[in-house]
Structure formats: structure tokens, C-alpha cells
Amino acid sequence: MSLLKENRKQHLFWLILIALPLLFLAGLEGLLRAFDYGGDLSLVLTKQVGDQKYYQINRHVAKRYFPGDEVAVPDARSEVFEYKKSPKTFRIFCLGESTTAGWPFQFNATFPSLVQDRLSNLFPGRNFEVINVGISAISSYSVLDFTRELVHYQPDLFLIYLGHNEFYGALGVASTQKLGESRSYIRLYLRLQKLRTFCLLRDGILKLRHIMRPGESQAQPATLMERMAGDKAVPYSSPKCEKAKRSFAENLAEILDIIRRCNTPVLAGTLVSNLRDQEPFQSVFSEHFDKQKEWEQLYSQGLALEKAGDFAAAATTFLQAQKLDSLSAKLSFRLGKCYESSAQYDRALNAYRRARDLDALRFRASDEFNQVIRQVCAERHVPVVEIEKAFMAESPHGLIGNNLIIEHLHPNFAGYYLMADAYCRAMAENGIPVASAQWHWERDKSKEENLRLAYVTDLDLEIANRRIKALTSRWPFAEVKTVRSSSDEEWNTELENAVRAIERHELSWNSAHYRIGDYLSQRGRYADAEREYRAVIKVIPTDYYPYIYLGNVLVAQNKMAEAERIFQEALLLSHDLPFAYAKLGMVYLSQNAPEKAKPLLEKAISLSSKAEDFKSKDVANARYLLSLAYAQTNDLIGAKKEAELALRLLPDDQRIKSLLQQITAAMRPS
């Protein structure tokens, strides 16, 4: 009996010994969560807008993948979608990196936005949510992490454009933000970093490392591209190349398997990059090459012949150098130029592709990654969207260059439209969301009209312009690229000032559009001002403010019926604020409908104390309009009262003085 008691005591002792650290860790985890250590890095948050609850993508979610402070963590888009998904809603998640995010553009020029525009036009009775979950500088590991979570939010389709960042994206094999090359270890890390205790331990180790190496993380001016590049020379077919390709294939396969297990369709696009107008960033020789001097002589001779216009002789000389060493990316690029100049376009394409694939600074995915995409998708019966072929079809002689790509791989506005078009047509071919025969292409608009209705304004182009200039003016680029140009100096200055204010965080993106819209309105450019406000409405449809601005511009053009509709939409979004009531009352008054105007203007005045932006002059104007409405319905006593109240607020206003005089005169007995 005593032996049994002794065994029980021993078991209890070991149970307590094991349980104590677990209880401590559980308590620490709970405490860290209570104090929100590290912030909420959930992919999807909830957001309240008026009486409605929505889901929203967490703009800070990428902090999961950038544990140190060496890199400015890129933001996700704060995309909003329905909390309670309606039966008419078709929900699409777009997954990928900076191209999916739409870099260097911010909103309306992205391929997810353009897909939504197209679908909404083709299927007017349905609500399409095209949610952009693309983030710059992430890799397929992050997308895999996102996919596990997004399948729980009632998706109807996934669109994937992924693969350029497998070397220098977060957790990539040659990135400054890598965690080694073991896929199992990285996947374990991604699961553990959702625990606050693990994050505390990780942050402590990083702080200790900074103390031990104080100069390591001192900030130097650099682009995100510079900061992410760890190993700046990864030769073709090297072990790192093979590792990146293998990890990408395994991650993509797991992403597709997760989606398919939820019975959700998915379309994956092939990768596209600039072939003819982007020289290789880094050219290397074979590891044990010992004839470099002879090679350089032949290369210089070839350059001289090419410059002289003797392209056949130049190509022959370059081929002689290639026999000495075939891994030079810059040599293949020059061969491409010679073949193109000689109208040998198929050979030029092969040479340009080889130049890209041999580029040792791997910011552009090699052709092998497209082969991986096609193979992995074929094994899982997932349709492939041939983005690269679509770009080739729209490029002179099939040679993709600056016609569609801005720098090394990000499309211009026309390029993003082409991506959207390819995804939409792939949806139709695969019967998504309805059978192919039920796609109403007769409702489709021309390319030019679709581009116009995207509401990408000069301000958006200038934002992209400054981003591209900042990127291409530094390593590894040799030529500064631009997105827009104009000879109108005053206009350029106005746009530049607005963008600088955004960069200094003095203006938000939407406020900058309001500023430019006001500038255009003052100069009578009402149609252009309309585009600025409609651009904001597309991005923030739940904010009443741009509707008010848009309505004002429509009134200035005497488009009263359209202004009425816009102010009614604003009223739905701000029923407890005075602005839309006052504007709508003004429209009805201009339409000789004083009985409809009066209750709206009275409501605006009664709500005036609830809005700081509705200033005394706005109240005075509302009372002036209400006085007019009373006068038009022969209520002269009410009209006089409102005019007098308006005059107290604006004693020097000649309109109000004149109206009051007319009312007083009308009240005198004849």
C-alpha cells in the first residue's frame, strides 16, 4: 500500500513538473495577448462602418515575414469585403506579390481592380468582390500562409500571380530576410510566429544580436529592392537556383491543394517580364572560366560591330565568345539586339529569354518557373492563364519590352489591363462564375472605354511616376524610367506638390484627389475634376465625402438629375450628418420643387451641430436656401425668419440682403 502511495506521489510530482512550464507559457501567452504584444497580425480584421460590419485585410500583416528592422515592411491593401456575404456576391481573392498589388500604382490601375470593373459591367445584377491580397517583397511562403486563412472566408475563386520573388522576397533563399533553406523549418516558423510568446523570444534574440553588432542595422538610404537582395549573384542552375525552384513548386502545390480541398476554383497565371528593354543586372562567368581576357576582346569587337550597324558580323563575333563561356547574360542580350535588328525575331526572343534566365541578380523569374507553374497546375487539373503569351501577342514581333512593362517586371497601365483581360477570358473559358455561353460579351466595352472608366487620373500616374523614378535611379538600374510626361509645367508642379504631400504624410491619397479636383474645378475643367472624385468613390465607396465633391461638380455643369442621384447616395452613407441634406435640398430647389427641398434643408440645419466641417457659412447658406423655398411656397413669414437668421451669420452677404429686401417688400400691404 505504501509503495502504491509512493508511486502516486512520484506520478503527481512528474505531472506537476511537466505542467508548471506549460502553465507558465500559457499564462505568458495570455498576458502578451491581453497587452497586444506585437500588435494584431491577423490577416483579416473586422471593421464597423455606420450600422454595417465588414471584413478588412490587415495592412500590417506582412510584419509576420520581416522579423528584423533592416527593412521597411510593405503594407497590404486595406481591402474591405462583406461580413455577411449576400447570395448575389461573388468573392475573388487575388494572391501574389508586388505585381498583384499593382506596384507602382496604388489603386485603380491594378489588375484585380480592372477585373472587378470588367465583371461588374458584364454582369450588372451581381456584386463582385475582387479582394487584392498582393504585397510587395513577399514570396510563395507568405501566400501559402495567407491561403490557409482565406479559405475560411467563403471564397468563390482564387486568382494567383506568383513566382518572381522566390530569391529576394521575404524568406527567399537569397534574401536578407531568409531563415535558411529548409522548407520544413520555414513552415514551422510560420506556424510558431502566430504565438506571442514565440514572437517575444524572437524579438529578444534580434535585440541581443543588435547589441552584439551595433553597426549592423544602421539605416542607409536604400530602396526595398536594395534592402531585400542578400546574395547578389546566384548563377544559373546553381544549388540555390534549384532550391528556389523546388520550394516554389512545393509551395504552389500546397496552395492549390488547400484551395481545391475547399472545392473552390483557382486560376494561376504565368509570369511575364521585360525582355527586350531590360539589360541583365548581373552577368557572371562559369565558375572555373580562365579565358576571360580572350572573351572580353571578342565581346568588345562585337560591340563595335553592333554599333557600326554590322549586325551579322557582330552576332558571329558574339557567338565566338559564347563558345568560350556560355553563361554570360549580357552577351546573350547583345545577341538578342543583333538578331532583332536583323529581323530574326524568333532567334532574338530565344536570346533575350536566355539573357533573362542567366541574369545572376534574380529579380526576374527564369523560364523554369513558368514550366513549374504549368506542370504543378497540370498535375492538379488547375487552369493556367497564359499571361506571358498575352503580352507577347500585344508586343511587336512577340518581344516584350517597355510597351507593356515599366522597368524589369512591373506592367504599365496597359499591361495591367492586359492581365485583367487574360484572367477574365480564362474565367469565361472555364465557366466561372457562369457557363461560357452565358458570358454577355455584347455588354463589354471597348478597351479604350474600359481604361477610361477605370478612373486612373494624372495624379495616380504621377504617384507611380515618382515611385518608378525613385526605384530606377538607384542600384541595380542603369537608366531612370518614367510613367508619364507633360509639357504643362504648371500642371506638373501641382501634381508633384500633391504627391510630395502624400509622401510627407500631409495628405492622404483621397485628400490629394480632392485637392487636384478642386484645382481643376477652379479652372473650369469639370470633366477632369469628375474623374478625380470618381476615382476615390471606386476605392472608398462607403465614404460619403467624394459623393459630395462629385455632386458639386455635376451641379456646376448643370447636370441636376445626375447630381440628385449622387447626393442621394451620399445621404444613405451619412444620414446623421447635414451635408447631403443641404446639397439635395439645393438641387430640388433648382428644379422648382420647394416642397421637396424644405424638409431636407430643415434637417441639414438641425444636424449642423453634429459636424464640425459644416461651418457657420454653410448653415447660413442652408437658411438662405430654406428662405427661398418658403418664399416659393408663399410662406413669407417663414422666409423672412430664415433670411434674418442667415444674415446674422453672414451680415455682409449681398445675396441674403437682397432676398430679405424682396421678402420685406412683398409683405407690405399694396
GILINNOR-V230237 format. One record per residue. N is the residue number from 1. RES is the residue in one letter. NEAR is the number of other C-alpha atoms within 10 Angstrom. D_CENTER is the distance of its C-alpha to the mean C-alpha in Angstrom with 1 decimal. Layout:
n = <N N>
res = <RES RES>
near = <NEAR NEAR>
d_center = <D_CENTER D_CENTER>
This chain:
n = <1 2 3 4 5 6 7 8 9 10 11 12 13 14 15 16 17 18 19 20 21 22 23 24 25 26 27 28 29 30 31 32 33 34 35 36 37 38 39 40 41 42 43 44 45 46 47 48 49 50 51 52 53 54 55 56 57 58 59 60 61 62 63 64 65 66 67 68 69 70 71 72 73 74 75 76 77 78 79 80 81 82 83 84 85 86 87 88 89 90 91 92 93 94 95 96 97 98 99 100 101 102 103 104 105 106 107 108 109 110 111 112 113 114 115 116 117 118 119 120 121 122 123 124 125 126 127 128 129 130 131 132 133 134 135 136 137 138 139 140 141 142 143 144 145 146 147 148 149 150 151 152 153 154 155 156 157 158 159 160 161 162 163 164 165 166 167 168 169 170 171 172 173 174 175 176 177 178 179 180 181 182 183 184 185 186 187 188 189 190 191 192 193 194 195 196 197 198 199 200 201 202 203 204 205 206 207 208 209 210 211 212 213 214 215 216 217 218 219 220 221 222 223 224 225 226 227 228 229 230 231 232 233 234 235 236 237 238 239 240 241 242 243 244 245 246 247 248 249 250 251 252 253 254 255 256 257 258 259 260 261 262 263 264 265 266 267 268 269 270 271 272 273 274 275 276 277 278 279 280 281 282 283 284 285 286 287 288 289 290 291 292 293 294 295 296 297 298 299 300 301 302 303 304 305 306 307 308 309 310 311 312 313 314 315 316 317 318 319 320 321 322 323 324 325 326 327 328 329 330 331 332 333 334 335 336 337 338 339 340 341 342 343 344 345 346 347 348 349 350 351 352 353 354 355 356 357 358 359 360 361 362 363 364 365 366 367 368 369 370 371 372 373 374 375 376 377 378 379 380 381 382 383 384 385 386 387 388 389 390 391 392 393 394 395 396 397 398 399 400 401 402 403 404 405 406 407 408 409 410 411 412 413 414 415 416 417 418 419 420 421 422 423 424 425 426 427 428 429 430 431 432 433 434 435 436 437 438 439 440 441 442 443 444 445 446 447 448 449 450 451 452 453 454 455 456 457 458 459 460 461 462 463 464 465 466 467 468 469 470 471 472 473 474 475 476 477 478 479 480 481 482 483 484 485 486 487 488 489 490 491 492 493 494 495 496 497 498 499 500 501 502 503 504 505 506 507 508 509 510 511 512 513 514 515 516 517 518 519 520 521 522 523 524 525 526 527 528 529 530 531 532 533 534 535 536 537 538 539 540 541 542 543 544 545 546 547 548 549 550 551 552 553 554 555 556 557 558 559 560 561 562 563 564 565 566 567 568 569 570 571 572 573 574 575 576 577 578 579 580 581 582 583 584 585 586 587 588 589 590 591 592 593 594 595 596 597 598 599 600 601 602 603 604 605 606 607 608 609 610 611 612 613 614 615 616 617 618 619 620 621 622 623 624 625 626 627 628 629 630 631 632 633 634 635 636 637 638 639 640 641 642 643 644 645 646 647 648 649 650 651 652 653 654 655 656 657 658 659 660 661 662 663 664 665 666 667 668 669 670>
res = <M S L L K E N R K Q H L F W L I L I A L P L L F L A G L E G L L R A F D Y G G D L S L V L T K Q V G D Q K Y Y Q I N R H V A K R Y F P G D E V A V P D A R S E V F E Y K K S P K T F R I F C L G E S T T A G W P F Q F N A T F P S L V Q D R L S N L F P G R N F E V I N V G I S A I S S Y S V L D F T R E L V H Y Q P D L F L I Y L G H N E F Y G A L G V A S T Q K L G E S R S Y I R L Y L R L Q K L R T F C L L R D G I L K L R H I M R P G E S Q A Q P A T L M E R M A G D K A V P Y S S P K C E K A K R S F A E N L A E I L D I I R R C N T P V L A G T L V S N L R D Q E P F Q S V F S E H F D K Q K E W E Q L Y S Q G L A L E K A G D F A A A A T T F L Q A Q K L D S L S A K L S F R L G K C Y E S S A Q Y D R A L N A Y R R A R D L D A L R F R A S D E F N Q V I R Q V C A E R H V P V V E I E K A F M A E S P H G L I G N N L I I E H L H P N F A G Y Y L M A D A Y C R A M A E N G I P V A S A Q W H W E R D K S K E E N L R L A Y V T D L D L E I A N R R I K A L T S R W P F A E V K T V R S S S D E E W N T E L E N A V R A I E R H E L S W N S A H Y R I G D Y L S Q R G R Y A D A E R E Y R A V I K V I P T D Y Y P Y I Y L G N V L V A Q N K M A E A E R I F Q E A L L L S H D L P F A Y A K L G M V Y L S Q N A P E K A K P L L E K A I S L S S K A E D F K S K D V A N A R Y L L S L A Y A Q T N D L I G A K K E A E L A L R L L P D D Q R I K S L L Q Q I T A A M R P S>
near = <6 7 8 9 10 11 12 12 12 12 12 12 12 12 11 13 11 11 12 12 11 12 12 11 14 13 13 14 17 15 14 18 16 9 9 11 14 14 13 15 16 16 19 20 15 14 16 11 10 11 5 10 14 15 18 20 21 21 20 18 22 22 16 19 22 20 18 17 13 17 19 12 20 18 16 19 20 17 18 22 21 17 15 11 14 9 8 10 15 17 20 22 22 22 26 25 26 22 23 24 25 26 21 25 23 16 24 23 27 27 28 30 22 25 22 20 20 22 19 15 16 17 17 10 10 14 16 20 23 25 23 26 25 26 26 23 27 27 26 27 25 24 21 20 17 18 19 13 12 16 20 9 15 14 19 19 22 22 23 25 23 28 28 26 27 29 32 28 29 27 26 29 25 27 22 22 24 20 16 13 16 11 18 8 11 16 15 10 14 16 10 13 18 14 14 21 21 15 18 16 12 15 15 12 12 15 15 12 13 16 11 10 10 11 9 11 13 9 10 8 8 14 16 16 17 17 17 23 20 17 16 19 16 20 23 19 12 9 11 18 19 13 19 19 21 15 19 25 21 15 21 24 19 16 21 24 13 16 19 16 9 13 13 15 20 23 20 24 23 22 23 27 27 24 27 23 19 23 22 27 23 19 19 19 17 13 8 6 9 12 12 13 9 11 18 12 13 21 22 14 16 28 21 13 18 22 12 10 14 16 21 17 15 26 24 15 21 24 19 16 22 18 10 17 18 16 23 22 27 22 27 30 28 24 29 27 24 30 23 21 16 15 12 14 19 15 16 27 22 18 25 32 23 22 29 31 23 28 29 25 24 27 22 24 22 24 15 12 21 19 13 20 23 19 16 19 20 12 9 12 11 18 18 20 24 19 22 18 16 18 24 16 13 15 15 12 15 18 24 25 22 21 17 23 23 23 23 22 22 22 30 24 23 16 23 24 25 21 27 22 19 22 24 19 15 20 23 19 15 15 14 18 16 12 12 15 10 12 20 12 12 7 12 15 14 9 13 9 10 16 18 12 17 22 21 21 18 21 21 23 22 21 23 22 23 19 17 21 15 15 21 18 14 16 13 15 16 12 14 13 19 18 18 12 11 8 7 8 9 9 15 16 11 14 22 17 13 24 25 14 15 17 14 10 10 13 16 15 20 19 16 22 27 20 17 22 25 20 16 18 18 11 10 14 14 21 14 16 26 22 21 29 26 22 22 23 19 16 15 15 16 18 15 22 20 26 26 23 20 25 27 21 24 21 18 14 13 13 14 19 13 14 24 21 14 22 26 20 17 25 22 12 19 18 17 17 21 27 27 29 27 29 26 27 29 25 23 20 20 16 13 12 16 22 15 17 26 25 16 22 29 19 19 28 23 13 18 22 15 12 12 8 11 17 12 15 13 20 24 24 24 30 27 25 27 30 30 27 29 22 20 16 15 12 14 19 15 17 25 23 16 23 28 21 17 27 21 13 16 18 13 10 15 11 12 26 16 12 19 23 13 13 19 14 11 13 12 7 5 5>
d_center = <72.3 71.7 69.9 67.6 66.8 66.1 63.7 61.9 61.7 60.2 57.6 56.7 56.5 54.1 52.1 51.7 51.0 48.1 46.9 46.9 44.0 42.0 42.7 41.9 38.5 37.8 38.9 36.8 33.7 34.5 35.1 31.9 30.0 32.1 31.1 27.5 27.7 24.5 22.5 21.2 18.8 18.7 15.6 16.3 18.0 19.8 19.5 22.3 21.9 25.4 27.4 24.4 22.9 19.4 17.3 14.2 11.9 13.2 11.0 13.8 14.3 13.7 17.0 18.7 18.3 19.1 22.6 23.8 23.1 23.0 19.2 16.8 14.7 10.9 9.3 7.5 5.9 9.3 9.4 13.0 15.4 19.2 21.5 24.3 23.0 25.0 26.9 25.1 21.6 20.1 17.3 14.9 12.8 10.4 11.0 10.5 9.5 7.6 8.2 6.8 3.4 4.6 6.4 8.4 7.0 5.3 5.6 8.5 8.6 6.3 8.9 8.5 8.8 11.6 13.2 13.5 15.1 17.4 18.5 19.2 21.4 23.2 23.9 24.4 26.2 23.4 20.4 17.3 14.7 11.8 9.9 6.6 8.0 6.6 7.4 8.9 12.7 13.4 15.9 17.4 19.2 16.2 15.1 18.8 18.9 16.1 17.9 21.1 19.8 17.7 20.8 22.4 20.2 21.8 19.4 20.6 18.6 16.3 14.4 14.2 13.2 14.5 17.1 16.5 16.4 19.7 21.6 19.5 16.8 17.8 21.1 21.5 25.1 25.0 22.5 23.6 22.0 24.1 26.6 29.1 29.1 30.4 28.0 30.2 30.1 26.2 26.0 28.7 26.8 23.7 26.0 28.0 25.3 24.8 28.3 28.6 31.9 30.4 27.7 30.7 32.6 29.7 29.1 32.8 33.1 30.3 32.1 35.4 34.0 32.9 36.4 38.0 35.9 35.3 34.0 31.5 28.4 29.3 26.2 26.2 23.9 21.5 18.0 16.0 17.1 20.7 20.7 19.5 22.1 25.3 27.6 27.1 29.4 29.2 31.7 31.3 32.8 33.3 33.3 29.8 28.5 30.3 29.1 25.4 26.0 28.0 25.6 22.7 25.2 26.2 22.8 21.7 25.0 24.7 21.2 22.7 25.9 24.3 22.6 25.8 28.0 26.3 27.1 23.5 22.6 20.1 19.2 18.3 17.4 19.2 17.7 18.0 18.5 20.4 24.1 26.3 24.8 23.7 26.7 26.8 25.9 28.8 31.9 34.5 37.9 39.4 40.5 44.2 44.1 47.2 47.4 44.7 47.2 48.2 44.6 43.6 46.6 45.7 42.1 43.3 45.7 43.0 40.9 43.9 44.7 41.1 41.3 44.6 43.2 45.2 42.4 44.7 46.6 43.4 42.0 45.4 45.4 41.8 42.9 45.9 43.7 41.5 44.7 45.2 41.7 39.1 36.1 35.3 31.8 32.6 35.8 34.1 31.7 34.8 36.4 33.5 33.9 37.7 37.3 34.9 37.3 40.1 38.3 38.2 34.7 34.8 36.1 33.5 30.7 32.3 32.8 29.2 28.0 30.6 29.5 25.9 27.3 29.8 27.4 28.2 25.1 22.8 19.3 19.6 20.6 24.2 25.5 26.8 23.3 23.2 26.7 25.7 23.1 25.7 28.4 26.7 25.5 29.0 30.7 28.8 29.0 25.2 24.3 22.5 20.3 21.6 18.6 20.7 23.6 21.7 20.7 24.3 25.7 23.9 25.0 28.5 30.7 27.9 26.9 23.1 22.5 21.0 21.4 18.1 16.7 16.1 17.5 18.1 15.4 12.2 12.8 13.5 12.9 15.9 14.8 11.6 14.0 16.4 14.3 13.8 17.5 18.5 16.9 18.5 21.8 21.8 21.5 24.4 26.4 26.1 27.0 23.7 23.8 27.2 29.7 29.1 31.9 30.4 27.3 28.2 27.2 29.6 27.2 24.6 24.1 24.3 21.5 22.1 22.0 18.8 17.1 18.9 18.0 14.2 15.1 13.3 15.8 17.4 15.8 12.2 13.9 15.7 12.8 11.6 15.4 16.1 13.4 14.9 18.4 18.0 17.0 19.6 22.4 22.8 23.8 23.6 23.2 26.3 25.0 22.6 20.2 19.0 16.8 19.1 22.8 25.2 28.8 28.7 29.0 29.0 25.8 24.1 25.5 24.2 20.6 20.9 22.5 19.7 17.0 19.4 19.9 16.2 16.5 19.7 18.2 20.8 18.5 15.4 12.9 14.8 18.1 17.5 17.2 20.4 22.0 21.4 22.5 25.6 26.4 26.2 28.3 30.9 31.4 31.7 28.5 27.8 26.0 23.4 23.3 22.7 19.5 18.1 19.0 17.8 14.3 14.3 16.1 13.5 10.9 13.8 16.6 18.6 19.3 22.5 22.2 20.5 23.0 25.8 24.6 24.2 27.6 29.2 28.2 29.5 32.7 33.1 33.1 35.5 33.2 34.7 34.1 30.3 30.3 32.3 29.7 26.8 28.9 29.8 26.2 25.9 29.1 27.9 25.1 27.5 31.0 32.3 31.4 33.5 31.1 30.7 34.4 35.5 33.4 34.4 38.0 37.9 36.8 39.6 42.1 41.2 41.8 45.3 44.4 45.6 46.3 42.6 41.6 44.0 42.6 39.0 40.2 42.4 39.5 37.3 40.3 40.8 37.2 37.1 37.8 34.7 32.3 32.6 30.8 33.5 36.0 39.7 39.3 37.0 39.7 42.4 40.6 40.3 44.0 44.9 43.2 44.9 48.2 47.7 47.0 50.2 52.1 51.1 52.4 55.6 55.0 56.2 56.7 53.1 52.0 54.1 53.0 49.3 50.0 52.0 49.2 46.7 49.1 49.5 45.8 45.8 49.5 49.0 47.0 49.2 47.6 48.6 52.0 52.7 51.7 53.9 56.8 56.5 56.4 59.3 61.3 60.6 61.9 65.3 68.1 69.1>
